[in-house]
């Protein structure tokens, strides 16, 4: 009983006096501060997340938005996904819960690593007004997917490439219905400039029509880790009232 009392006392003191927890760290600097034994060859350092199979995860249906950030290591994908939340679990490895589904910590070749958009599909509404006569970034307001370590800057509307490799870029820009005719340029690149990989087009005005016009853009290119990608346009002679826009980035092959 005396030993139990001392154990409880130590635990209570730790709870009251320290907000941080340290493992092999007498003065933890963050919530959980873990130091390994780098100089001891017989000690195997590391932190291991819970390990389960995809089949076991399929039946764990209690995850909600309150569990966002949870991490698991999937040891087997035998049987495949049987529920929507595990649809992206396609290989053995680490996964995190984004509040609705399990996503791979590491970007997979052939999968979309970033998806952003602007507008709601109503061609008569202006979601953004972009000045004429300059290469201006499209302010993509909603990010629906960002996995693999890329960083989105919601102020400058740029995406930081997480890993060097070959990427497929797909983007669209739709002008508000009835927009007057002008030449317009679209590209996705590391700087706002007229590059050979960009495209020019004209939204021709047709008498008696509502002039619905969407410009599609596709590009395959190699980008380096740390490159800042952005979707931008040049509207020649007229401001561009944009109703909708989108940007999809797919990793084809790392490095």
N, C-alpha and C positions, 0 to 999 in steps of 0.2 A: 504494500500500500504506500509506503514511504517513497519507494522508487517511482511508482506511478505518479505521485504528487509532484515530484521533481520534473518528470517528463512533461506533465501538463503545464507546470509553471514556465518551463523553458519555451514551450510552444507559444504560450500566451505572451511572453515577453517579446518573442520574435515577431508576433503579429502586431503588437502595439508599437514596437520601436522601429521596425523596418518595413518599408514598402517594397523593397527589392529582395530577390532571392538569389543566392550565389551557390554554385556547385564548383568546388575547388577555387572559389573566389571569395576571400574573406571580406572584401569591400565591394559588393556588387554595385555596378553603376547604372544598370537598367533593370527592368522588371524581372527578367531571368538572365543571369550572367554566368555563362558556363565556360570554364577554362579547362583545356585538355592537359595532357602530360606529354607535351611535344618532345621532350628530351628523353623519355622512357620508351625504349623500343618494345618492351613487353606489354605496354599498355596500349590498347586499341581505342583511339579517340573517335568520337562521333555522337550524333543525336539521331535516334531512329523513331520515325512516326509509327503509329499503329499500322500493322500489316494485315490486310484482309484480301479476299478474292473478290472479283467482280460479282460473282454469284451471291456472295454474302452481302455485298453492298446493295445489290438490287432489292433485297427485302428489307433494308433499313430505310423505311419511308418516313421516318419522323423528322428528318432535317427540314428546317424552316429558315427564314431570313435571319433569325436570331443566331443561327449557327454559321453565318458567313465568316470565312477565314479558316474554317477547320481544314486540317490536312491529313491525308492518308497515303499509304503506299500500297498500290494494287499489285499483288503477287501473281495473279492469273486472270486471264480474260476469257477462260473457257465458258462457253454457253452464250457469250455476248450480252449486250444490254437488253433488259426487258422493261425498263421504265424510262421516262423522258429525262429524268435527272442524271442518268448515267450514259446518255447517248454519246457523249464525247469521250468516254473511257474506252479506248480502242487499243491501247498498248499497256504493257507492264510499266509501272513507274509512279511518280508522285503526282497527286491530284489535290486541288483545293476546292472548297465549296464557295461559290460566288453568291449564295443566297437563294439560288434557284436550281443550279445544276453543278455537277462536278466538272472542273476544267483542268487540263494538263498544265503543270507548272512549266514544262519545257515545250516550246513551239514545235509542232510536228510538220514535217515536210508534206506539202500538198494541202494544208489546212489554212483557213483564214485566221490570221493572228490579230487583225484589227478591222473593225467596221464602225463607221461613223456616218451621220446623215444630218440633213437640214430640211425642215418643212414637214408637212403632213399629207402630201399628195393632192392638195387642193390647188390646182393650177391658177386659180384666180387670186390667190393670196400671196402677198409679198413676204417672204421669210427673211430676206436680206437684200439691201440695196448696195451695190458695188459701183464705185466711181468709175468713170470712163477714162480712157487714155493712159492707163497704167496697169502693171501686172499686180493684181491684188488677190490676197488669200481669201478663199471662201470660208466664212465662219460656221463650220460644222458644229452644231449645237449639241447633238446627242451622240454619245458613244455607246453602242450596244454590245461590243465585244473588244476585249483587249487582253490577250494572253501571251505568254512567252517572254515577258519582261520589257516590252516596249512602253515608253512613257508618252502620254498625251498631255500637251500643254493647252489648257482650255482658254488661255488668254491670247496666245499667238497662233493657236490652231495648227500646231506642228506635232508630228509623231517622231519620236526618237527611235531609230532602228536598234533593236536589242542585240542582234547578231549579224555579222557579215554573211552575205549569201545572195542567191538569186530570188527575186520576188516578182510576182504577178500583181500589177496595179490595175484596178478597174475603178473608174469614177464616172459620174454623170452630173450634168448641170441642166436644169430646166428653167427657162425664162417664164415669167408670168404670161398667161394667155393674152394675146393681142399686142405683145411687145413689137415695137417698130423694128424694121430690118436694120441689121448692122453686121459687120464682121466681128467674130468673137473667137478667142483663142483659149484653149484649155490644156493644162499639163499638171503632172504631179512630179515634183523634183525637190532638190535640196535648196534651191534658191528661186526667187520669183524673176524669171527671165525667159526670153524667147529662145527655146532650145529646139534642136532638130526633132526631138522625140515628141514635141507637142503637136497639136493639130489646130488648124484654122477652119472655120466654117461660117456660113451665113444663114441667119434665120430669115428666110425669104417671106415677105409679106404677100399674102394671097387675098385678093379682094373677095369679100363675102364670107370669109372663113374666120374662125376664132384664133387662128395662128398658134396652135399648140406646137411647141418645139422643145425637144430634149436632145442634148449633145452627149454622145457616148465617147469614152476614152479608155483605151487599153494599152498597157505597156509592160514588157518584161525587161528587167534591168538588174544589174548587180549593184548592191548598196553596201557600204561599210558600216560596221558597228558605230553608233553615235551620229550617223547622218540624220538630219532633220528634214523630214518629208512634209510637204503641204500641197493641198489642192488649190490651184489658183487660176484666174482667168484674166484676159484682157478684152475689154469691151470697147470697140472702136467707134468713137463719136457719140455714143449714147450711154447713159448709166444703165446698168444691168439690174433689173428687178428680178431677183431669183426666187422662184417659188419652192424649188426642191433641189437638193444636191446629195451626192453620196460618195463615199470613199471606201473601197475594200482593198485590203492588202493581204496577199497570200504568200506564204513561204513555200517556194518551189524546192530549193536545195540550200541547206546551210553551208556557208563558206565554200 
